[in-house]
């Protein structure tokens, strides 16, 4: 195929963050939308003009009431979307936050033991996302 005939893929960017406390609990969201039921991690879409980190912090604030002070990028998951575009999920984790948990119209958010996550119905591909997130370590503290 000649270079002038190439078509580039359109891309929709989404994000999710696994938030952990110091007692091995994770923050989950029980979604209200029927198109993607089950427990998942809070997140959403990257809006025009936002950096990826800004979008993640905004989504967490909107959906959980928490303010992320720092976050760790863990990886990407890809889902098919439409014939001419793809959907990329940017996956993060954080244990550095402040505030009180508040649910939103996106769904009820609450803490649960990390070890109990998969004893509940989870959203599509949460197992894959969890594996990507868990395989990334938090940075070591500088001395």
Rosetta blueprint (number, residue, H / E / L):
1 X L
2 X L
3 X H
4 X H
5 X H
6 X L
7 X L
8 X L
9 X L
10 X E
11 X E
12 X E
13 X E
14 X E
15 X E
16 X E
17 X E
18 X E
19 X E
20 X E
21 X L
22 X L
23 X L
24 X L
25 X E
26 X E
27 X E
28 X E
29 X E
30 X E
31 X E
32 X L
33 X L
34 X H
35 X H
36 X H
37 X L
38 X L
39 X E
40 X E
41 X L
42 X L
43 X E
44 X E
45 X E
46 X L
47 X L
48 X L
49 X L
50 X L
51 X L
52 X H
53 X H
54 X H
55 X H
56 X H
57 X H
58 X H
59 X H
60 X H
61 X H
62 X H
63 X H
64 X H
65 X L
66 X L
67 X E
68 X E
69 X L
70 X L
71 X L
72 X E
73 X E
74 X E
75 X E
76 X E
77 X E
78 X E
79 X E
80 X E
81 X E
82 X E
83 X L
84 X L
85 X E
86 X E
87 X E
88 X E
89 X E
90 X E
91 X E
92 X E
93 X E
94 X E
95 X L
96 X L
97 X E
98 X E
99 X L
100 X L
101 X L
102 X L
103 X L
104 X E
105 X L
106 X L
107 X E
108 X E
109 X E
110 X E
111 X E
112 X E
113 X E
114 X H
115 X H
116 X H
117 X H
118 X H
119 X H
120 X L
121 X L
122 X E
123 X L
124 X L
125 X L
126 X H
127 X H
128 X H
129 X H
130 X H
131 X H
132 X H
133 X H
134 X H
135 X L
136 X L
137 X L
138 X L
139 X L
140 X L
141 X L
142 X L
143 X L
